[in-house]
């Protein structure tokens, strides 16, 4: 983990940038969803911290961390998790994970995702869902990769 992966730095980057990519560990707290967090080097960056930040001008966030789009098993249609919290805070397009993800799956998918998203040299959050779909297609055909790793990412938003 980078020495720059501090909570205060992450909050500053949240305020100053409209495109974000989190590559860290995430944890979902089912009993207290606003305490779900990204695990920074010094402290936890909780969903409560994030929702107290104005993200209304944010275009897109890619959450390359485990369990970022997982809700409560008892009420799956009433979900509060890291990905949904970012969208509720104003991010137009969020990509998260439905469970634990392995590094090789993440690396392959992220590389293909950004290639698809930025193919013409311009980033456009309205293309995030399609870019994710195109990035998943080669993984879906890879029989050496476990099924749960081929379908772990989800897009929320526009």
trRosetta pair geometry for C-beta under 8 A, 3 or more apart (Angstrom, degrees):
i j d omega theta_ij theta_ji phi_ij phi_ji
1 5 4.9 -89 173 46 99 153
1 24 6.8 58 -122 -124 109 95
1 41 5.1 170 123 -81 130 99
2 5 4.6 117 65 -24 81 98
2 41 7.5 -115 80 -42 48 135
3 6 7.7 2 161 -36 50 100
3 41 6.9 -70 -132 41 34 177
4 9 5.5 -153 178 159 73 169
5 9 7.1 -122 -127 68 11 130
5 10 7.2 34 -160 -54 53 108
5 24 6.4 147 -155 -96 132 130
5 40 5.3 -170 149 -152 80 74
5 41 4.5 107 87 -20 94 104
6 9 4.5 87 60 8 87 106
6 10 6.9 -156 90 -8 43 86
6 40 5.7 85 -150 166 20 127
6 41 5.8 -52 -81 52 59 102
6 42 4.9 24 -134 11 85 122
6 43 7.6 48 -167 25 67 84
7 10 5.7 -57 -147 36 31 111
7 11 6.3 29 156 -17 66 106
7 40 4.6 175 -61 52 67 160
7 42 5.9 -102 1 72 94 100
7 43 4.2 -33 -26 65 142 104
7 44 7.2 34 -90 77 125 21
7 45 5.0 173 -127 -74 84 85
7 49 7.5 -70 -168 -168 110 168
8 11 5.8 -53 -148 37 31 111
8 12 6.4 34 152 -20 64 106
9 12 5.6 -54 -149 36 32 113
9 13 6.3 31 153 -18 66 106
10 13 5.7 -54 -147 38 31 110
10 14 6.4 39 151 -25 63 103
10 22 7.9 47 -141 -109 119 103
10 38 7.0 -166 -163 84 162 136
10 40 5.9 -122 -11 -92 138 132
10 45 5.0 -60 94 -86 148 154
11 14 5.4 -48 -150 30 33 117
11 15 6.7 28 153 -15 63 104
11 45 7.0 -168 -55 -130 82 113
11 49 6.6 -87 -92 165 113 116
11 53 6.7 -163 -152 -81 83 141
12 15 5.9 -59 -154 38 32 108
12 16 6.0 8 158 -4 68 118
13 16 6.0 -67 -132 48 30 99
13 17 5.5 -10 -179 13 71 120
13 20 6.7 116 137 -116 106 108
14 17 7.3 -64 -113 47 12 85
14 20 6.7 13 -103 -86 61 151
14 50 6.9 -141 -136 -128 157 76
14 53 5.2 30 127 144 130 162
14 55 6.8 -60 179 -89 96 105
15 53 6.2 -113 -73 -160 81 118
15 54 7.8 59 -122 57 78 78
17 20 5.8 124 99 -71 120 82
17 58 7.9 54 111 -117 60 92
18 57 5.7 -76 -107 125 112 86
18 58 5.0 -174 -150 -122 62 47
18 59 4.8 62 149 0 101 93
18 60 7.9 58 141 27 72 60
19 58 7.7 157 -64 -159 30 77
19 59 5.6 -20 -76 60 77 111
19 60 5.5 11 -125 61 78 87
19 61 7.6 175 -162 -80 41 49
19 123 6.4 13 -95 134 152 157
20 58 7.1 -21 -1 -152 109 123
20 60 7.5 -165 37 103 62 55
20 61 4.4 -3 68 -115 101 87
20 62 7.4 -164 102 29 58 61
20 91 7.9 -73 33 -116 115 134
21 61 7.3 178 -80 -159 35 55
21 62 4.6 -1 -119 59 80 103
21 64 6.6 22 179 0 88 113
21 110 8.0 90 -158 -147 131 122
22 26 7.6 77 127 -65 133 112
22 38 5.7 -93 -166 -119 141 146
22 61 7.0 24 -5 -179 98 101
22 62 7.2 -166 31 92 63 56
22 63 5.1 2 57 -124 113 60
22 64 6.2 -173 92 37 58 70
22 65 5.7 -36 120 -19 109 121
22 68 7.9 144 79 -104 131 151
23 64 4.3 -6 -103 76 72 123
23 65 7.1 175 -140 -58 24 81
23 106 7.8 127 -134 162 97 138
24 38 5.3 73 82 -174 130 102
24 39 6.1 -162 152 62 111 69
24 40 7.0 -8 -166 -88 161 47
24 64 7.8 97 13 83 45 78
24 65 5.3 -8 73 -93 58 121
25 38 7.2 134 82 -162 50 57
25 39 4.2 -14 77 39 103 122
25 65 5.9 118 -164 -150 12 104
25 66 6.5 -11 -150 28 64 102
26 36 7.4 25 177 171 93 95
26 37 7.1 -170 -150 100 62 39
26 38 5.4 -36 -100 -102 78 61
26 39 7.0 -158 -87 -2 24 84
26 63 6.8 32 -52 177 152 114
26 65 3.5 101 -18 134 108 123
26 66 5.4 -166 53 65 87 57
26 67 5.4 -157 101 68 102 80
26 68 4.8 18 113 -73 172 87
26 82 5.9 -80 -159 -9 134 163
26 97 7.7 150 49 46 137 114
27 36 6.3 -159 99 -151 61 65
27 37 5.7 2 54 56 94 75
27 39 6.4 66 -10 -46 108 106
27 44 7.8 -59 43 -134 119 122
27 66 7.8 28 -78 86 46 98
27 67 6.5 28 -130 78 25 134
28 33 7.4 -13 -167 -126 79 74
28 36 4.8 -3 -127 -122 46 120
28 67 4.4 -120 -12 156 111 120
28 68 7.6 -166 -63 -91 103 23
28 70 4.9 -86 -51 73 170 110
28 81 5.9 -20 -122 -133 116 100
28 82 7.3 -110 -90 -14 83 98
29 32 4.7 -29 132 67 126 76
29 33 6.1 -174 80 -95 78 28
29 35 4.4 -24 49 83 159 95
29 36 4.9 -150 20 -69 82 64
29 37 7.7 34 -14 -3 112 82
30 33 6.9 7 -138 -72 22 80
30 71 8.0 92 -120 164 84 40
30 72 5.1 115 -155 -107 96 76
30 73 7.2 -15 -132 3 145 82
32 35 4.2 21 117 19 112 121
32 36 7.9 179 102 -32 66 66
33 36 5.5 -15 -166 -15 53 114
33 47 6.5 -33 145 53 70 158
33 71 7.8 -2 -110 -138 136 67
33 72 7.4 -81 -65 -47 121 100
33 80 3.9 105 126 97 155 109
33 81 6.5 -86 -156 -80 114 44
33 85 8.0 -180 148 -58 103 121
34 46 6.7 53 153 159 62 113
34 47 5.0 -127 -146 83 45 107
34 48 4.3 65 168 -61 104 94
34 51 7.3 -67 -135 20 100 137
34 80 7.1 -30 -57 149 66 135
34 85 7.8 134 -114 -107 63 138
35 46 5.6 -46 -139 -141 38 125
35 47 7.2 -34 9 32 9 97
35 48 6.9 5 -76 -10 46 115
36 46 6.9 118 72 -154 39 70
36 47 4.8 39 63 -22 88 122
36 80 7.9 174 8 126 132 83
36 81 6.2 -55 95 -147 176 55
36 82 5.5 -126 126 -54 124 86
36 85 7.6 178 69 -11 119 146
37 44 3.8 18 161 -180 161 108
37 45 5.7 145 -163 69 91 44
37 46 4.4 -47 -90 -95 103 55
37 47 6.7 -115 -76 -19 53 68
37 49 8.0 56 -119 22 96 117
37 82 7.8 147 -96 -89 7 117
38 44 7.2 147 71 -164 43 63
38 45 4.4 -12 57 59 97 107
38 65 6.2 -112 -120 -85 90 175
38 82 7.1 103 -50 -134 84 143
39 44 6.0 -34 -108 -109 55 74
39 45 8.0 -137 -62 22 11 78
40 43 5.7 5 65 64 114 51
40 44 6.7 165 22 -111 86 18
40 45 5.3 81 -28 -23 117 100
45 49 5.5 -110 -166 73 62 144
45 50 6.9 75 156 -53 94 95
46 49 4.7 110 57 1 74 98
46 50 7.1 -138 103 -2 46 86
47 50 5.4 -54 -149 38 37 114
47 51 6.1 32 156 -17 70 107
47 80 7.4 117 151 160 160 96
47 81 7.7 -138 -93 175 146 24
47 82 5.8 -128 -87 -99 104 60
47 85 4.3 -121 -156 -104 107 174
48 51 6.0 -56 -140 39 29 105
48 52 6.5 27 158 -18 61 109
49 52 6.1 -68 -158 35 26 109
49 53 7.2 23 148 -22 61 108
50 53 5.8 -63 -162 27 37 112
50 55 7.7 3 176 -33 83 137
50 82 7.6 80 25 -147 162 74
50 85 5.7 86 89 133 127 119
50 86 6.3 -54 162 -85 138 70
50 89 6.0 -109 143 -40 86 162
51 85 5.4 -86 -63 -170 104 101
51 88 6.5 -6 -119 94 107 111
51 89 5.0 -139 -119 -78 54 110
53 89 6.4 34 72 -171 74 137
54 57 7.9 43 136 6 94 87
54 89 7.5 -174 -140 178 20 90
54 90 6.7 31 -178 1 54 155
55 58 4.3 -23 180 1 88 133
55 86 6.7 -70 107 -163 169 67
55 89 4.2 57 31 127 121 101
55 90 3.8 170 90 60 72 106
55 91 5.1 -30 144 -48 130 76
56 89 7.9 -113 -53 149 57 58
56 90 3.7 -101 -82 -142 42 146
57 90 7.2 15 6 147 35 133
58 61 6.8 9 162 -40 130 102
58 86 7.9 -88 102 178 152 95
58 89 8.0 25 29 107 138 94
58 90 5.7 107 32 109 101 95
58 91 4.3 -44 101 -103 125 71
58 92 6.7 -168 101 2 67 77
59 91 7.5 -7 78 -155 18 72
59 92 5.6 -32 -151 37 37 119
59 93 6.6 -11 155 30 59 102
59 123 7.4 104 120 129 152 110
59 125 4.0 -160 175 -44 91 134
60 91 6.9 98 -120 -175 15 102
60 92 6.6 -49 -67 67 59 89
60 93 4.3 -19 -107 73 85 105
60 94 7.3 176 -155 -77 56 39
60 95 7.8 22 -174 -4 98 94
60 123 7.5 -125 30 166 137 116
60 125 4.2 -172 -51 -112 106 102
60 128 5.5 170 -123 -76 132 142
61 86 5.3 -88 52 171 151 152
61 91 5.0 -28 -1 -158 114 155
61 93 7.5 167 26 93 57 60
61 94 5.1 -4 63 -115 95 78
61 95 7.4 -158 99 30 55 66
62 94 8.0 172 -85 -158 29 48
62 95 4.8 -2 -124 55 68 114
62 110 7.1 113 157 -123 146 96
62 113 7.2 130 -121 121 143 151
63 68 4.0 -152 135 141 143 170
63 69 7.5 146 69 -37 139 91
63 82 6.3 134 -133 115 157 123
63 83 5.9 -120 14 -83 149 89
63 86 7.7 -173 -53 -3 124 153
63 94 6.8 23 -11 -177 111 92
63 95 6.3 -167 27 92 73 60
63 96 4.5 9 56 -107 130 70
63 97 6.6 -124 104 -2 100 84
64 97 7.9 77 -137 -35 28 121
64 101 7.8 -107 -166 82 60 145
64 106 5.3 99 -160 -161 104 124
64 110 6.0 8 -97 -79 135 132
65 68 5.2 92 76 -51 92 122
65 82 7.7 -32 78 90 124 164
65 97 6.8 -151 82 19 44 126
65 101 7.9 131 137 37 12 117
66 97 6.0 -80 -135 89 30 143
66 99 7.1 -23 -161 149 86 37
66 100 4.5 1 -137 -117 124 58
66 101 5.7 -163 -93 19 71 77
67 70 4.7 -49 -155 14 75 132
67 81 7.8 -126 157 -159 71 124
67 82 7.9 91 116 11 67 121
67 97 6.5 -26 -22 91 17 101
67 99 6.3 14 -81 -139 69 30
67 100 6.7 -2 -39 -67 88 57
68 81 6.6 126 165 149 38 111
68 82 4.3 -70 -154 68 78 125
68 83 5.1 95 138 -41 90 94
68 96 3.8 -133 101 -153 103 105
68 97 5.1 75 31 35 91 78
69 81 5.6 126 -137 100 26 143
69 82 7.3 -84 -63 60 46 81
69 83 4.1 -2 -89 16 86 144
69 84 7.3 112 -133 -27 71 82
69 96 3.3 133 -42 101 107 127
69 97 5.9 162 21 62 96 27
69 98 5.6 -45 79 -81 101 54
69 154 5.0 -141 109 55 165 122
69 156 6.8 177 -124 -30 125 126
70 81 5.6 147 59 -118 42 149
70 97 7.8 -20 -33 103 95 66
70 98 6.1 107 -77 -164 83 44
70 99 6.5 88 -78 -80 129 53
71 75 7.2 -89 145 92 118 69
71 76 5.4 128 79 -135 120 52
71 78 7.2 158 179 83 141 46
71 79 3.2 -92 -84 -122 143 93
71 80 6.8 99 -125 34 94 39
71 81 5.3 -108 -76 -36 64 115
71 84 7.7 35 -77 -4 106 143
72 75 4.9 22 85 49 121 81
72 76 6.9 -140 78 -74 61 45
72 78 7.2 -19 44 79 118 86
72 79 7.2 -165 19 -110 74 59
72 80 8.0 27 -18 37 101 77
73 76 6.8 2 -143 -62 27 93
75 78 4.3 -26 149 43 118 109
75 79 7.8 -170 114 -64 81 52
76 79 6.6 8 -173 -67 44 102
79 84 5.4 153 115 -33 99 160
80 84 6.0 -125 -131 85 35 131
80 85 6.5 62 -170 -64 76 93
81 84 5.2 84 49 19 70 103
81 85 6.7 -130 95 -11 30 95
81 96 7.3 128 116 162 121 163
82 85 5.7 -57 -144 35 26 115
82 86 6.6 27 158 -19 62 103
82 96 6.5 154 83 -123 95 134
83 86 6.0 -55 -155 32 30 110
83 87 6.7 25 150 -13 63 105
83 94 4.7 152 -162 134 84 130
83 95 7.6 -93 -128 115 123 12
83 96 3.2 -85 -68 -33 136 148
83 154 7.4 91 145 82 174 102
83 156 5.3 119 150 18 115 141
84 87 5.6 -57 -151 39 36 110
84 88 6.1 38 151 -21 70 105
84 94 7.8 -164 -67 74 25 153
84 156 6.5 -104 -85 178 60 166
85 88 5.5 -50 -142 37 32 112
85 89 6.2 31 155 -19 64 107
86 89 5.7 -57 -148 38 30 112
86 91 4.5 -10 153 24 93 137
86 94 4.9 131 86 -101 123 141
87 90 7.8 -171 -175 44 28 13
87 91 5.5 -80 -92 67 43 86
87 92 7.9 58 -131 -140 78 6
87 94 5.1 -106 -57 1 95 133
87 156 5.4 -93 -51 124 148 117
87 157 5.4 -155 -119 -72 119 103
91 94 5.4 81 107 -62 127 100
91 157 7.0 -81 116 -84 77 154
92 125 5.1 83 88 133 123 151
92 157 5.4 121 152 178 45 135
92 158 5.4 -39 173 32 95 112
93 125 4.2 179 12 -175 133 103
93 126 7.6 -151 -56 -72 140 27
93 128 4.2 127 169 30 145 155
93 129 7.4 -121 -142 -38 117 78
93 155 6.9 -20 -166 -166 89 100
93 156 7.7 152 -157 82 42 52
93 157 4.3 -159 -103 90 42 137
93 158 5.8 -81 -73 59 91 69
94 155 7.4 147 82 -158 47 52
94 156 4.7 -17 66 62 98 99
94 157 5.5 109 14 -15 73 126
95 113 7.5 80 -153 -152 179 153
95 128 6.6 -141 -46 173 109 117
95 132 5.9 177 -113 -89 129 136
95 153 5.9 5 -179 -171 103 109
95 154 7.1 167 -152 83 59 39
95 155 5.3 -27 -98 -99 78 68
95 156 7.6 174 -85 19 29 72
96 153 7.2 158 86 -148 29 63
96 154 5.8 -23 66 61 77 88
96 156 6.7 6 12 1 109 116
97 100 7.7 53 143 -120 135 7
97 101 5.0 -97 -138 -31 149 126
97 152 5.1 0 -148 155 92 99
97 153 5.9 -43 -97 -95 65 55
97 154 7.4 143 -111 16 17 84
98 151 7.7 -23 34 125 138 77
98 152 5.6 -148 39 -158 88 54
98 153 7.6 -141 -5 -73 88 9
98 154 5.8 83 -52 -18 99 120
99 148 6.6 -41 66 178 136 115
99 152 6.1 -101 51 -134 78 97
100 152 8.0 -76 87 -137 32 136
101 105 5.7 -120 -174 79 91 122
101 106 5.4 97 136 -59 123 102
101 149 6.6 114 -143 -130 68 79
101 152 4.8 142 -95 139 101 158
101 153 7.8 50 -100 -59 143 78
102 105 5.1 88 64 11 81 104
102 106 7.1 -152 96 -6 39 91
102 149 5.8 -29 26 -115 103 132
103 106 5.6 -58 -146 39 33 112
103 107 6.1 34 159 -22 69 107
104 107 5.8 -51 -144 34 31 112
104 108 6.5 27 159 -14 63 107
104 145 7.8 -147 107 -113 112 107
105 108 6.1 -61 -150 39 28 106
105 109 6.1 18 159 -12 66 115
105 139 6.9 74 -145 -138 87 136
105 145 6.3 118 -93 -156 99 128
105 149 4.1 -135 -80 179 153 111
105 150 7.5 -123 -135 -71 123 39
105 152 6.7 74 135 26 146 135
106 109 6.0 -66 -143 43 25 105
106 110 5.8 22 165 -19 67 113
107 110 6.2 -55 -137 37 22 107
107 111 6.4 22 163 -17 59 110
108 111 6.2 -62 -152 36 25 109
108 112 6.5 14 158 -9 63 112
108 138 7.8 -123 164 94 117 116
108 139 6.4 132 112 -82 128 107
109 112 5.9 -63 -148 43 31 105
109 113 5.9 36 155 -27 69 109
109 135 5.2 89 -158 150 68 119
109 136 6.9 23 -127 -83 108 60
109 139 6.3 -6 -80 -45 94 146
109 153 6.3 167 171 -21 155 147
110 113 5.5 -51 -141 33 30 116
110 114 6.4 19 165 -10 64 105
110 135 8.0 69 -62 -167 10 148
111 114 6.6 -62 -150 39 24 100
111 115 6.4 25 154 -19 61 111
112 115 5.6 -57 -147 38 32 115
112 116 6.2 28 157 -16 67 108
112 134 7.1 -148 156 115 106 82
112 135 3.7 142 106 -132 108 86
112 138 6.7 -157 -107 33 160 125
113 116 6.0 -65 -154 40 27 106
113 117 6.0 21 154 -17 67 113
113 131 5.3 81 -161 142 65 103
113 132 5.9 15 -121 -94 108 56
113 135 4.1 -19 -69 -62 66 161
114 117 5.3 -52 -133 41 36 112
114 118 5.6 -1 174 12 71 114
114 131 7.8 60 -79 173 18 135
115 118 6.9 -71 -130 54 17 84
115 119 6.4 53 159 -78 57 80
115 135 7.9 132 49 -93 92 99
116 119 6.0 -12 -148 -39 26 113
116 127 7.6 -158 136 149 85 112
116 130 7.3 -145 156 117 123 77
116 131 3.8 157 105 -141 111 80
116 132 8.0 -156 79 -32 141 24
116 134 4.5 153 -119 78 152 132
116 135 5.7 -126 7 -52 138 89
117 123 6.1 23 147 -129 105 76
117 124 7.5 -166 -172 46 79 62
117 127 5.8 147 -133 102 65 111
117 128 6.4 21 -111 -101 117 57
117 131 4.0 29 -67 -124 76 164
118 121 6.5 42 176 -108 82 14
118 122 7.1 179 -139 63 65 22
118 123 5.6 -23 -91 -78 91 75
124 127 4.7 69 83 3 98 108
125 128 5.4 -12 -164 -24 54 118
125 157 7.8 -45 164 121 113 133
125 158 6.9 66 126 79 100 100
126 158 6.1 -42 -111 130 68 107
127 130 5.4 -63 -164 51 65 109
127 131 5.3 70 137 -31 87 107
128 131 5.6 -57 -141 38 29 112
128 132 6.3 30 159 -19 65 104
128 155 6.0 157 124 -139 99 128
128 157 7.5 18 70 78 138 112
129 132 5.9 -55 -151 35 29 110
129 133 6.4 31 151 -20 63 106
129 155 4.5 166 -106 116 75 163
129 158 7.8 -115 -20 133 120 34
130 133 5.4 -51 -146 35 34 116
130 134 6.3 32 156 -16 66 105
131 134 5.9 -54 -147 39 30 109
131 135 6.3 30 153 -21 63 109
132 135 5.6 -58 -146 37 31 112
132 136 6.3 30 156 -21 66 107
132 153 6.1 -140 -161 125 117 128
132 155 5.0 177 35 -53 158 121
133 136 6.0 -58 -149 33 27 109
133 137 6.9 43 152 -39 60 97
134 137 5.8 -37 -155 6 35 119
135 138 7.6 -58 -175 29 36 96
135 139 7.5 23 141 -4 64 115
136 139 5.4 -69 -158 46 47 113
136 140 5.8 56 147 -35 80 103
136 150 7.0 101 -165 176 88 71
136 151 7.4 67 -159 -102 128 50
136 153 6.7 -145 -81 58 115 114
137 140 5.6 -51 -147 25 30 116
137 141 7.1 19 159 -10 60 104
138 141 6.0 -62 -157 38 37 106
138 142 6.8 43 147 -34 67 105
139 142 5.4 -52 -151 21 40 118
139 145 6.0 -61 -163 73 82 159
139 149 7.5 -117 -178 120 123 81
139 150 4.6 173 139 -133 100 80
140 150 5.3 120 -95 176 47 125
140 151 7.7 67 -99 -67 88 82
142 145 4.3 44 107 11 115 111
142 150 6.8 -180 56 -95 93 118
145 149 5.2 -110 172 82 100 120
145 150 5.5 119 109 -61 117 95
146 149 4.9 84 67 7 84 105
146 150 7.3 -155 97 -10 44 88
147 150 5.6 -60 -150 33 37 112
147 151 6.5 -2 165 8 71 111
148 151 6.6 -74 -142 51 28 90
148 152 6.4 60 156 -69 64 94
149 152 5.7 -19 -139 -21 34 123
